[in-house]
Amino acid sequence: MIKLIEDMAKAIVDQPDQVRVNGVEGENSIIIELWVAKEDMGKVIGRNGRTITAMRTILNATRAQKDKRHVLEVLE
């Protein structure tokens, strides 16, 4: 899942070398933290949040562990 989010983010942003993804596993969820350059934050979020919502939808549709919820957070 982390590789999927990383590849999607790198395809969207202008500075793909600044993209970092980290996964933190909790008891009931897996939090995926996505760091991008400050200038690319708007591209990852998208107009009215459509891009980040689409990434979250794909993440939840392809999750391997059905018993854990996936949360995608965008950080700068």
C-alpha positions in Angstrom: 0.0 0.0 0.0 2.8 2.4 0.8 4.4 1.8 -2.6 1.1 2.5 -4.3 0.6 5.8 -2.5 4.2 6.8 -3.2 3.9 6.0 -6.9 0.6 8.0 -7.2 2.0 11.0 -5.4 5.2 11.0 -7.5 3.2 11.0 -10.7 1.2 14.1 -9.6 3.8 16.4 -8.0 6.5 18.6 -9.6 9.2 17.5 -7.2 9.0 13.7 -7.0 12.3 13.5 -5.1 10.6 15.3 -2.1 7.9 12.6 -1.7 8.2 10.4 1.4 5.7 7.8 2.7 5.7 6.1 6.0 3.3 3.6 7.5 2.4 3.4 11.2 0.4 0.4 12.3 -2.0 0.8 15.2 -4.4 -1.6 16.8 -7.4 -0.9 14.6 -5.9 1.1 11.7 -2.9 1.7 9.6 -1.9 5.3 9.2 -0.1 6.2 6.0 1.8 9.5 6.3 2.6 11.2 3.0 5.1 14.1 2.9 5.4 16.3 -0.1 7.1 19.7 -0.8 5.1 22.7 0.3 4.7 23.8 -3.3 3.1 20.5 -4.3 0.6 20.3 -1.4 -2.2 21.8 -3.6 -1.6 19.2 -6.4 -1.8 16.3 -4.0 -5.0 17.7 -2.3 -6.6 18.8 -5.6 -9.5 21.0 -6.3 -12.1 20.6 -3.5 -10.0 17.7 -2.2 -10.9 15.5 -5.1 -7.4 14.1 -5.7 -6.7 13.1 -2.1 -10.2 11.6 -1.9 -9.5 9.5 -5.0 -6.3 8.3 -3.5 -8.0 7.4 -0.2 -10.7 5.5 -2.2 -8.2 3.5 -4.1 -6.3 2.8 -0.9 -9.4 1.5 0.8 -10.5 -0.5 -2.2 -7.2 -2.3 -2.5 -6.4 -2.9 1.2 -4.9 -6.3 2.0 -6.0 -6.5 5.6 -9.8 -6.3 5.8 -9.9 -6.0 9.6 -7.9 -2.8 9.7 -8.9 0.6 8.4 -6.4 2.6 6.3 -6.0 6.4 7.0 -4.0 8.6 4.6 -2.6 11.8 6.0 -0.8 14.5 4.0 2.0 16.3 5.8 4.4 19.0 4.7 
